[in-house]
Amino acid sequence: MHQDEEGNAAIEREILEGVSPGRSMPLFRQKIRECGIDGLKATGIEILQINVGKVCNQTCTHCHVNAGPTRRESMSRKTAEAVIDVLSRTGIPTLDITGGAPEMNPNFRWLVEQAHALGRRIIDRCNLTILVAGGFRDLPEFLAEHNVEVVASLPCYLEENCDSQRGDGVFRRSIEALRRLNSLGYGLPRSEHKLSLVYNPIGLSLPPRQEQLEADYRRELRTRYGIEFTHLQTITNLPISRFLDDLLKQDRLDEYLQLLIDNFNVATVGGLMCRTMISVDWQGRLFDCDFNQMLDLELSGQCPRTIHDFDFGKLANRAIKTGRHCFGCTAGCGSSCQGAILAGGESPVTNIQY
């Protein structure tokens, strides 16, 4: 385990198990049981999400993966081949590739080519700046050739706010990358090349209504920079890794956890992403979701543990491991890798300013 992660392991386990001294907060499983839900279960597998490593060209303050330029964890070709083998012998329709900067994995293009040949939907969770970095400038054309959907982080349409979360100069390079993608048809009306932007709150708050924020993003990016995109996805920050570090430094972890718990919305539970996906880490280990992966929270019961032992039948109907971090996915309109779970209606507007 990376040194930074070792420092947070104990407090993260406390969040999961609810044993932190001085806390009287409910466990997630208790909360849903009060609502008549006796544990979470998968309803199938529609998405195979693979984290191909923690190597990244950026160091973002909200990153729950703790990725960065100094990381060395990277999925091997053997594990990548096992991923493609699973796709080839199952009906899982979507391969969702994340990282780090997934494009920096040496097997990224091979994975895309193989999944494309199988006729699968492919998602690349891109930080945008990698598309204008040396050695990667041909990536936009490669992604377009293989009809890869780009899901790109852009936490604000204002340069100062974006750079405060992702690093100096990131916004400018992101705009350059978006213009390159637009030039290839990405994000344009009626184009088959889909480009979704991802919003993470800056500070201690829940995301606002996704539909309204999307309209704001579309207006501002179009007016200021002539940029188009397909959709906006809003994702709640979870108290894991670097965001957890910030909460601990400010002594505001309990405050943020209480915000998530107070805004629990039982209507989001049916749409939780863990119910229709499997997460694979860079070593090939299996998890219910990317957040459980980062917390090293393994699958329950007798489920297969690695991509090499993949058993669709057992995994598609498994019981799902939960913890207090699950309140992050069920607060307000909900949060998933596809954005808000609930469309329409007012999300509770509860902001805590720094």
Secondary structure as the mmCIF struct_conf table of DSSP 4:
data_model
#
loop_
_struct_conf.conf_type_id
_struct_conf.id
_struct_conf.beg_label_comp_id
_struct_conf.beg_label_asym_id
_struct_conf.beg_label_seq_id
_struct_conf.end_label_comp_id
_struct_conf.end_label_asym_id
_struct_conf.end_label_seq_id
HELX_RH_AL_P HELX_RH_AL_P1 GLN A 3 GLU A 17
TURN_TY1_P TURN_TY1_P1 GLY A 18 GLY A 18
TURN_TY1_P TURN_TY1_P2 PRO A 21 GLY A 22
HELX_LH_PP_P HELX_LH_PP_P1 MET A 25 LEU A 27
HELX_RH_AL_P HELX_RH_AL_P2 PHE A 28 GLU A 34
TURN_TY1_P TURN_TY1_P3 CYS A 35 GLY A 36
BEND BEND1 GLY A 39 GLY A 39
STRN STRN1 LYS A 41 LYS A 41
STRN STRN2 ILE A 47 ASN A 51
STRN STRN3 GLY A 53 GLY A 53
BEND BEND2 LYS A 54 LYS A 54
STRN STRN4 VAL A 55 VAL A 55
BEND BEND3 ASN A 57 ASN A 57
TURN_TY1_P TURN_TY1_P4 THR A 61 HIS A 62
BEND BEND4 HIS A 64 VAL A 65
STRN STRN5 GLY A 68 GLY A 68
TURN_TY1_P TURN_TY1_P5 PRO A 69 THR A 70
STRN STRN6 SER A 74 SER A 74
HELX_RH_AL_P HELX_RH_AL_P3 ARG A 77 ARG A 89
BEND BEND5 THR A 90 THR A 90
STRN STRN7 THR A 94 THR A 98
BEND BEND6 GLY A 99 ALA A 101
HELX_RH_3T_P HELX_RH_3T_P1 PRO A 102 MET A 104
BEND BEND7 ASN A 105 ASN A 105
TURN_TY1_P TURN_TY1_P6 PRO A 106 ASN A 107
HELX_RH_AL_P HELX_RH_AL_P4 PHE A 108 ALA A 117
TURN_TY1_P TURN_TY1_P7 LEU A 118 GLY A 119
STRN STRN8 ARG A 121 CYS A 126
BEND BEND8 LEU A 128 LEU A 128
HELX_RH_3T_P HELX_RH_3T_P2 THR A 129 VAL A 132
BEND BEND9 ALA A 133 ALA A 133
TURN_TY1_P TURN_TY1_P8 GLY A 134 GLY A 135
TURN_TY1_P TURN_TY1_P9 ARG A 137 ASP A 138
HELX_RH_AL_P HELX_RH_AL_P5 LEU A 139 GLU A 145
TURN_TY1_P TURN_TY1_P10 HIS A 146 ASN A 147
HELX_LH_PP_P HELX_LH_PP_P2 VAL A 148 VAL A 148
STRN STRN9 GLU A 149 SER A 153
BEND BEND10 TYR A 157 LEU A 158
HELX_RH_AL_P HELX_RH_AL_P6 GLU A 159 ARG A 166
TURN_TY1_P TURN_TY1_P11 ASP A 168 GLY A 169
HELX_RH_AL_P HELX_RH_AL_P7 VAL A 170 SER A 183
TURN_TY1_P TURN_TY1_P12 LEU A 184 GLY A 187
TURN_TY1_P TURN_TY1_P13 PRO A 189 ARG A 190
BEND BEND11 GLU A 192 HIS A 193
STRN STRN10 LEU A 195 TYR A 199
BEND BEND12 ILE A 202 GLY A 203
STRN STRN11 LEU A 204 SER A 205
HELX_RH_AL_P HELX_RH_AL_P8 GLN A 210 TYR A 225
BEND BEND13 THR A 230 THR A 230
STRN STRN12 HIS A 231 THR A 234
HELX_LH_PP_P HELX_LH_PP_P3 THR A 236 LEU A 238
BEND BEND14 PRO A 239 ILE A 240
HELX_RH_AL_P HELX_RH_AL_P9 SER A 241 LYS A 249
TURN_TY1_P TURN_TY1_P14 GLN A 250 ASP A 251
HELX_RH_AL_P HELX_RH_AL_P10 LEU A 253 ASP A 262
TURN_TY1_P TURN_TY1_P15 ASN A 263 ASN A 263
STRN STRN13 PHE A 264 PHE A 264
HELX_RH_3T_P HELX_RH_3T_P3 VAL A 266 GLY A 271
HELX_RH_3T_P HELX_RH_3T_P4 MET A 273 THR A 276
STRN STRN14 MET A 277 VAL A 280
TURN_TY1_P TURN_TY1_P16 TRP A 282 GLN A 283
BEND BEND15 GLY A 284 GLY A 284
STRN STRN15 ARG A 285 ARG A 285
STRN STRN16 LEU A 286 PHE A 287
BEND BEND16 ASP A 288 CYS A 289
HELX_RH_AL_P HELX_RH_AL_P11 ASP A 290 MET A 294
TURN_TY1_P TURN_TY1_P17 LEU A 295 ASP A 296
HELX_LH_PP_P HELX_LH_PP_P4 GLU A 298 SER A 300
TURN_TY1_P TURN_TY1_P18 GLY A 301 GLN A 302
STRN STRN17 THR A 306 THR A 306
HELX_RH_3T_P HELX_RH_3T_P5 ILE A 307 ASP A 309
HELX_RH_AL_P HELX_RH_AL_P12 PHE A 312 ALA A 316
TURN_TY1_P TURN_TY1_P19 ASN A 317 ASN A 317
HELX_LH_PP_P HELX_LH_PP_P5 ARG A 318 ARG A 318
STRN STRN18 ALA A 319 ALA A 319
HELX_LH_PP_P HELX_LH_PP_P6 ILE A 320 LYS A 321
HELX_RH_3T_P HELX_RH_3T_P6 ARG A 324 GLY A 328
TURN_TY1_P TURN_TY1_P20 CYS A 329 CYS A 329
BEND BEND17 THR A 330 THR A 330
STRN STRN19 ALA A 331 ALA A 331
TURN_TY1_P TURN_TY1_P21 GLY A 332 CYS A 333
STRN STRN20 SER A 336 SER A 336
TURN_TY1_P TURN_TY1_P22 CYS A 337 GLN A 338
STRN STRN21 GLY A 339 GLY A 339
BEND BEND18 ILE A 341 LEU A 342
BEND BEND19 GLY A 344 GLY A 345
HELX_LH_PP_P HELX_LH_PP_P7 GLU A 346 PRO A 348
STRN STRN22 ASN A 351 ILE A 352
#
